[in-house]
């Protein structure tokens, strides 16, 4: 059965974050995520503390943190402490790092460092001793589980996620591209002797409920522009013919990216994104159109749809999903 999550960009007041968290849980959402970009927006871990103390069942985490802004021992202690506060409801969403690194003029982490740090964080939270930067480290006070969700697009990071992760975060809602990604995830799982079906699959993307498709597209056009940063990285690492044109062709007219307008509705740098790309990457339209896309995602293997709530109509989106979309998805899955 498809689960539902929501992600907040932390330009909200603490009171608004609490209200959205309560509304999401009341409307049937099971996961609450926050962006981790400490220069652009509020620091995520105090906000996650508020979300933990104002919810009962939501699983909570960053979508996503990275191992260079936050040392592995710091990240482990943060998540372990929040597990104490929340009753073991934390998850580790982690990737190489984008906005939180690039806004500082720094590069994302290497995949090798991402894997090393991710395993160290997981083991430290579980109470195991690890060797970190040449020294033995142990959180003697922590013995809790921490599911790992790794974000990525390229074959190598997806293969790595298949080997070590409990879930994968795919930042688009295009069923064909997700199907392409999952072949590498499954290869990695099989290489590690794991069942590919044991790995949860998240499609993370904006959703905007409206009968006015032109208006809806303008509310979410920022998202394919955000994804284009990762596409440019991929084009620097892989031959173009090894990547699907549905992922790479649209960045041809990209002029640049302003991280100070990161994930902003109306961002000027998003003007190059065509309507058909918006329609593929995002989930927009009236409820019946949204339900159709969610069923297509579920058919290709998606187990969680995570809404990026950054449209200016966050409370209405949560309520519409809770009233019209989540119950319909669950009714269909129960048949």
C-alpha positions as CSV (number, residue, x, y, z in Angstrom):
1,X,0.0,0.0,0.0
2,X,1.3,3.5,-0.9
3,X,2.3,5.6,2.0
4,X,2.3,9.4,2.1
5,X,4.9,11.9,3.3
6,X,5.3,15.6,3.2
7,X,8.4,17.8,3.1
8,X,8.7,21.4,4.4
9,X,11.1,24.0,3.3
10,X,11.9,25.7,6.6
11,X,10.9,29.3,5.9
12,X,7.9,28.8,8.2
13,X,7.5,30.0,11.8
14,X,7.8,27.3,14.4
15,X,4.0,27.7,15.1
16,X,3.2,27.1,11.4
17,X,5.4,24.0,11.3
18,X,3.6,22.6,14.3
19,X,0.2,23.3,12.7
20,X,1.2,21.7,9.4
21,X,2.6,18.7,11.3
22,X,-0.6,18.2,13.2
23,X,-2.7,18.6,10.1
24,X,-0.6,16.1,8.1
25,X,-0.9,13.5,10.7
26,X,-4.7,14.1,11.0
27,X,-5.0,13.8,7.3
28,X,-3.4,10.3,7.0
29,X,0.2,11.2,6.3
30,X,2.8,8.8,7.8
31,X,6.1,10.6,7.2
32,X,7.2,14.1,7.9
33,X,10.4,15.4,6.2
34,X,12.2,18.7,6.2
35,X,14.8,20.2,3.8
36,X,18.3,20.5,5.4
37,X,19.9,23.7,4.1
38,X,21.0,25.6,7.2
39,X,22.1,28.9,5.4
40,X,19.0,29.3,3.2
41,X,16.4,28.4,5.9
42,X,16.0,27.6,9.5
43,X,18.1,24.8,11.1
44,X,16.1,21.6,10.7
45,X,16.8,19.6,13.9
46,X,15.1,22.0,16.3
47,X,12.1,21.9,13.9
48,X,12.2,18.1,13.8
49,X,12.1,18.2,17.6
50,X,8.9,20.3,17.5
51,X,7.5,18.0,14.9
52,X,8.3,15.0,17.1
53,X,6.7,16.5,20.2
54,X,3.6,17.5,18.4
55,X,2.9,14.2,16.6
56,X,2.3,10.6,17.8
57,X,3.0,8.3,14.8
58,X,4.8,10.3,12.1
59,X,8.2,9.0,11.0
60,X,10.5,12.0,10.8
61,X,13.7,12.9,9.0
62,X,15.6,15.2,6.7
63,X,15.0,15.0,3.0
64,X,18.0,15.2,2.9
65,X,21.0,15.9,5.1
66,X,24.5,15.2,3.9
67,X,27.7,14.0,5.6
68,X,29.9,17.0,5.0
69,X,27.8,19.8,6.5
70,X,27.2,17.5,9.5
71,X,30.0,15.2,10.7
72,X,28.8,11.6,11.0
73,X,29.2,11.6,14.8
74,X,27.1,14.8,15.0
75,X,24.4,13.4,12.7
76,X,24.3,10.2,14.7
77,X,23.9,12.0,18.0
78,X,21.2,14.3,16.6
79,X,19.2,11.3,15.2
80,X,19.8,9.2,18.3
81,X,18.6,12.1,20.6
82,X,15.5,12.6,18.5
83,X,14.8,8.9,18.7
84,X,14.8,9.3,22.5
85,X,12.4,12.2,22.1
86,X,10.1,10.7,19.5
87,X,10.0,7.1,20.6
88,X,12.3,5.7,17.8
89,X,10.4,7.4,15.0
90,X,13.5,8.9,13.2
91,X,14.8,8.0,9.8
92,X,18.0,9.1,8.1
93,X,17.4,10.8,4.8
94,X,20.9,11.5,3.3
95,X,22.6,12.4,0.0
96,X,25.7,13.9,-1.3
97,X,24.5,17.5,-0.6
98,X,23.2,20.2,-3.0
99,X,22.0,23.6,-1.7
100,X,23.6,23.5,1.7
101,X,27.0,22.9,0.1
102,X,26.7,24.9,-3.1
103,X,25.4,28.0,-1.5
104,X,28.7,28.0,0.4
105,X,30.7,27.6,-2.8
106,X,31.5,24.0,-1.9
107,X,31.1,20.7,-3.7
108,X,28.9,17.8,-2.7
109,X,30.4,14.8,-0.9
110,X,31.9,11.9,-2.9
111,X,29.9,8.7,-3.1
112,X,32.6,6.8,-1.2
113,X,32.4,9.3,1.7
114,X,28.6,9.2,1.6
115,X,28.6,5.5,2.0
116,X,31.2,5.5,4.7
117,X,29.4,8.2,6.7
118,X,26.0,6.6,6.2
119,X,27.1,3.3,7.6
120,X,28.9,5.0,10.5
121,X,25.7,7.0,11.4
122,X,23.5,3.9,11.3
123,X,25.9,1.8,13.4
124,X,26.5,4.6,16.0
125,X,22.8,5.1,16.5
126,X,22.5,1.3,17.0
127,X,25.0,1.5,19.8
128,X,27.9,-0.1,17.9
129,X,31.5,1.1,18.0
130,X,32.9,2.4,14.8
131,X,36.2,3.7,13.6
132,X,35.7,7.3,12.5
133,X,38.6,9.3,11.1
134,X,41.0,6.9,12.8
135,X,39.5,7.0,16.3
136,X,37.1,4.5,17.9
137,X,33.7,6.1,18.6
138,X,30.6,4.8,20.4
139,X,27.4,6.3,21.6
140,X,27.0,4.2,24.7
141,X,23.6,5.7,25.5
142,X,22.0,4.9,22.1
143,X,20.7,1.5,21.0
144,X,17.9,2.4,18.6
145,X,17.2,1.5,15.0
146,X,17.7,4.2,12.3
147,X,16.3,3.3,8.8
148,X,18.4,4.7,6.0
149,X,17.0,6.5,3.0
150,X,19.5,7.4,0.3
151,X,18.8,10.1,-2.3
152,X,20.3,9.9,-5.8
153,X,19.7,9.7,-9.5
154,X,22.8,8.1,-11.1
155,X,23.5,4.4,-11.6
156,X,26.4,4.3,-9.0
157,X,24.6,5.9,-6.1
158,X,21.5,3.8,-6.8
159,X,23.5,0.7,-6.9
160,X,25.0,1.7,-3.5
161,X,21.5,2.3,-2.1
162,X,20.5,-1.1,-3.2
163,X,23.4,-2.6,-1.2
164,X,22.9,-0.7,2.1
165,X,19.7,1.3,2.3
166,X,16.3,0.7,3.6
167,X,14.8,3.1,1.2
168,X,15.7,5.2,-1.8
169,X,14.6,8.8,-2.5
170,X,13.9,9.7,-6.1
171,X,13.2,13.4,-6.7
172,X,10.6,13.2,-9.5
173,X,7.3,11.6,-10.2
174,X,7.9,10.4,-13.7
175,X,7.0,6.6,-13.8
176,X,9.3,5.9,-16.7
177,X,12.4,7.6,-15.1
178,X,11.7,5.8,-11.8
179,X,11.5,2.5,-13.6
180,X,14.9,3.3,-15.2
181,X,16.4,4.2,-11.7
182,X,15.0,1.0,-10.1
183,X,17.0,-1.3,-12.4
184,X,20.2,0.0,-10.7
185,X,18.8,-0.2,-7.3
186,X,17.7,-3.8,-7.8
187,X,21.2,-4.7,-9.3
188,X,22.8,-3.4,-6.1
189,X,20.4,-5.2,-3.9
190,X,21.0,-8.5,-5.7
191,X,24.7,-8.0,-5.6
192,X,24.5,-7.8,-1.8
193,X,22.2,-10.8,-1.5
194,X,19.2,-8.6,-0.6
195,X,15.6,-8.8,-1.8
196,X,15.0,-5.7,-4.0
197,X,11.4,-5.7,-2.8
198,X,12.6,-5.1,0.8
199,X,13.8,-1.6,-0.2
200,X,11.2,1.2,0.0
201,X,11.0,3.6,-2.9
202,X,10.0,7.2,-2.5
203,X,8.9,9.5,-5.3
204,X,9.4,13.0,-3.9
205,X,7.9,15.9,-5.9
206,X,5.5,18.9,-5.5
207,X,1.8,18.3,-5.8
208,X,-0.7,21.0,-6.6
209,X,-4.4,20.3,-6.8
210,X,-6.2,22.5,-9.3
211,X,-8.4,22.3,-12.4
212,X,-6.3,25.2,-13.8
213,X,-3.3,23.3,-15.2
214,X,-1.5,26.5,-16.4
215,X,-1.7,27.9,-12.9
216,X,-0.7,24.6,-11.3
217,X,2.4,24.4,-13.6
218,X,3.5,27.9,-12.5
219,X,3.4,26.9,-8.9
220,X,5.8,23.9,-9.3
221,X,8.0,24.9,-12.3
222,X,10.8,25.5,-9.8
223,X,11.1,21.8,-9.1
224,X,12.4,20.5,-12.5
225,X,14.8,23.5,-12.3
226,X,16.0,22.2,-8.9
227,X,16.4,18.7,-10.4
228,X,18.5,20.2,-13.2
229,X,21.3,20.7,-10.8
230,X,21.6,17.0,-10.3
231,X,21.2,16.3,-14.0
232,X,24.2,18.6,-14.7
233,X,26.2,16.6,-12.2
234,X,25.2,13.4,-14.0
235,X,26.2,14.8,-17.4
236,X,29.6,15.5,-15.9
237,X,30.1,11.9,-14.7
238,X,28.4,9.7,-17.3
239,X,28.4,9.6,-21.1
240,X,25.2,11.2,-22.4
241,X,24.1,8.0,-24.1
242,X,24.1,6.1,-20.8
243,X,21.4,8.4,-19.4
244,X,17.8,8.6,-20.6
245,X,17.0,11.6,-22.8
246,X,13.8,12.1,-20.8
247,X,16.1,13.1,-17.9
248,X,18.8,15.1,-19.7
249,X,17.3,16.8,-22.8
250,X,15.4,19.5,-20.9
251,X,18.5,21.1,-19.5
252,X,19.8,22.1,-22.9
253,X,18.5,25.7,-22.5
254,X,19.4,26.1,-18.9
255,X,21.1,29.4,-18.2
256,X,22.2,28.8,-14.6
257,X,20.8,28.5,-11.1
258,X,20.4,31.0,-8.3
259,X,20.5,29.1,-4.9
260,X,19.1,32.1,-3.2
261,X,15.8,31.3,-5.1
262,X,16.1,27.6,-4.3
263,X,12.7,25.9,-4.3
264,X,11.0,29.3,-4.8
265,X,7.7,29.6,-6.7
266,X,8.4,32.0,-9.5
267,X,12.1,31.6,-9.5
268,X,13.6,33.3,-12.6
269,X,16.0,30.5,-13.3
270,X,13.1,28.1,-13.9
271,X,11.9,29.8,-17.0
272,X,13.6,27.2,-19.3
273,X,11.5,24.4,-18.0
274,X,8.8,23.4,-20.5
275,X,5.2,22.5,-19.6
276,X,5.7,18.8,-20.6
277,X,8.6,18.5,-18.2
278,X,6.6,20.0,-15.4
279,X,3.8,17.5,-16.1
280,X,6.2,14.5,-16.0
281,X,8.2,15.5,-12.9
282,X,5.4,16.9,-10.7
283,X,1.9,15.7,-9.7
284,X,-0.7,18.4,-10.6
285,X,-4.3,18.8,-11.6
286,X,-7.7,17.8,-10.3
287,X,-7.9,14.8,-7.9
288,X,-8.7,12.2,-10.6
289,X,-5.6,13.2,-12.6
290,X,-3.5,13.0,-9.4
291,X,-4.9,9.6,-8.5
292,X,-4.1,8.3,-12.0
293,X,-0.4,9.4,-11.6
294,X,-0.2,7.9,-8.1
295,X,-1.4,4.6,-9.4
296,X,1.1,4.6,-12.2
297,X,3.8,5.3,-9.7
298,X,2.7,2.5,-7.5
299,X,2.6,0.1,-10.5
300,X,6.3,0.7,-11.2
301,X,7.3,0.1,-7.6
302,X,6.9,3.3,-5.7
303,X,5.9,2.7,-2.0
304,X,5.8,6.3,-0.7
305,X,4.7,9.6,-2.4
306,X,6.4,12.5,-0.6
307,X,4.8,15.9,-1.4
308,X,7.1,18.9,-1.4
309,X,4.9,21.5,0.2
310,X,6.2,24.7,-1.2
311,X,3.3,26.2,-3.2
312,X,1.8,28.7,-0.8
313,X,-1.3,26.5,-0.3
314,X,0.1,23.9,2.1
315,X,-2.8,23.6,4.5
316,X,-5.3,23.2,1.6
317,X,-3.1,20.6,-0.1
318,X,-2.9,18.5,3.1
319,X,-6.6,18.7,3.6
320,X,-7.4,17.8,-0.1
321,X,-5.1,14.8,0.0
322,X,-6.6,13.7,3.4
323,X,-10.2,14.0,2.1
324,X,-10.0,13.0,-1.6
325,X,-6.8,11.3,-2.5
326,X,-5.3,9.2,0.4
327,X,-8.6,7.4,1.1
328,X,-9.1,6.7,-2.6
329,X,-5.6,5.3,-2.9
330,X,-6.1,3.0,0.1
331,X,-9.5,1.9,-1.1
332,X,-7.9,0.9,-4.4
333,X,-5.0,-1.0,-2.7
334,X,-7.5,-2.9,-0.5
335,X,-9.4,-4.3,-3.5
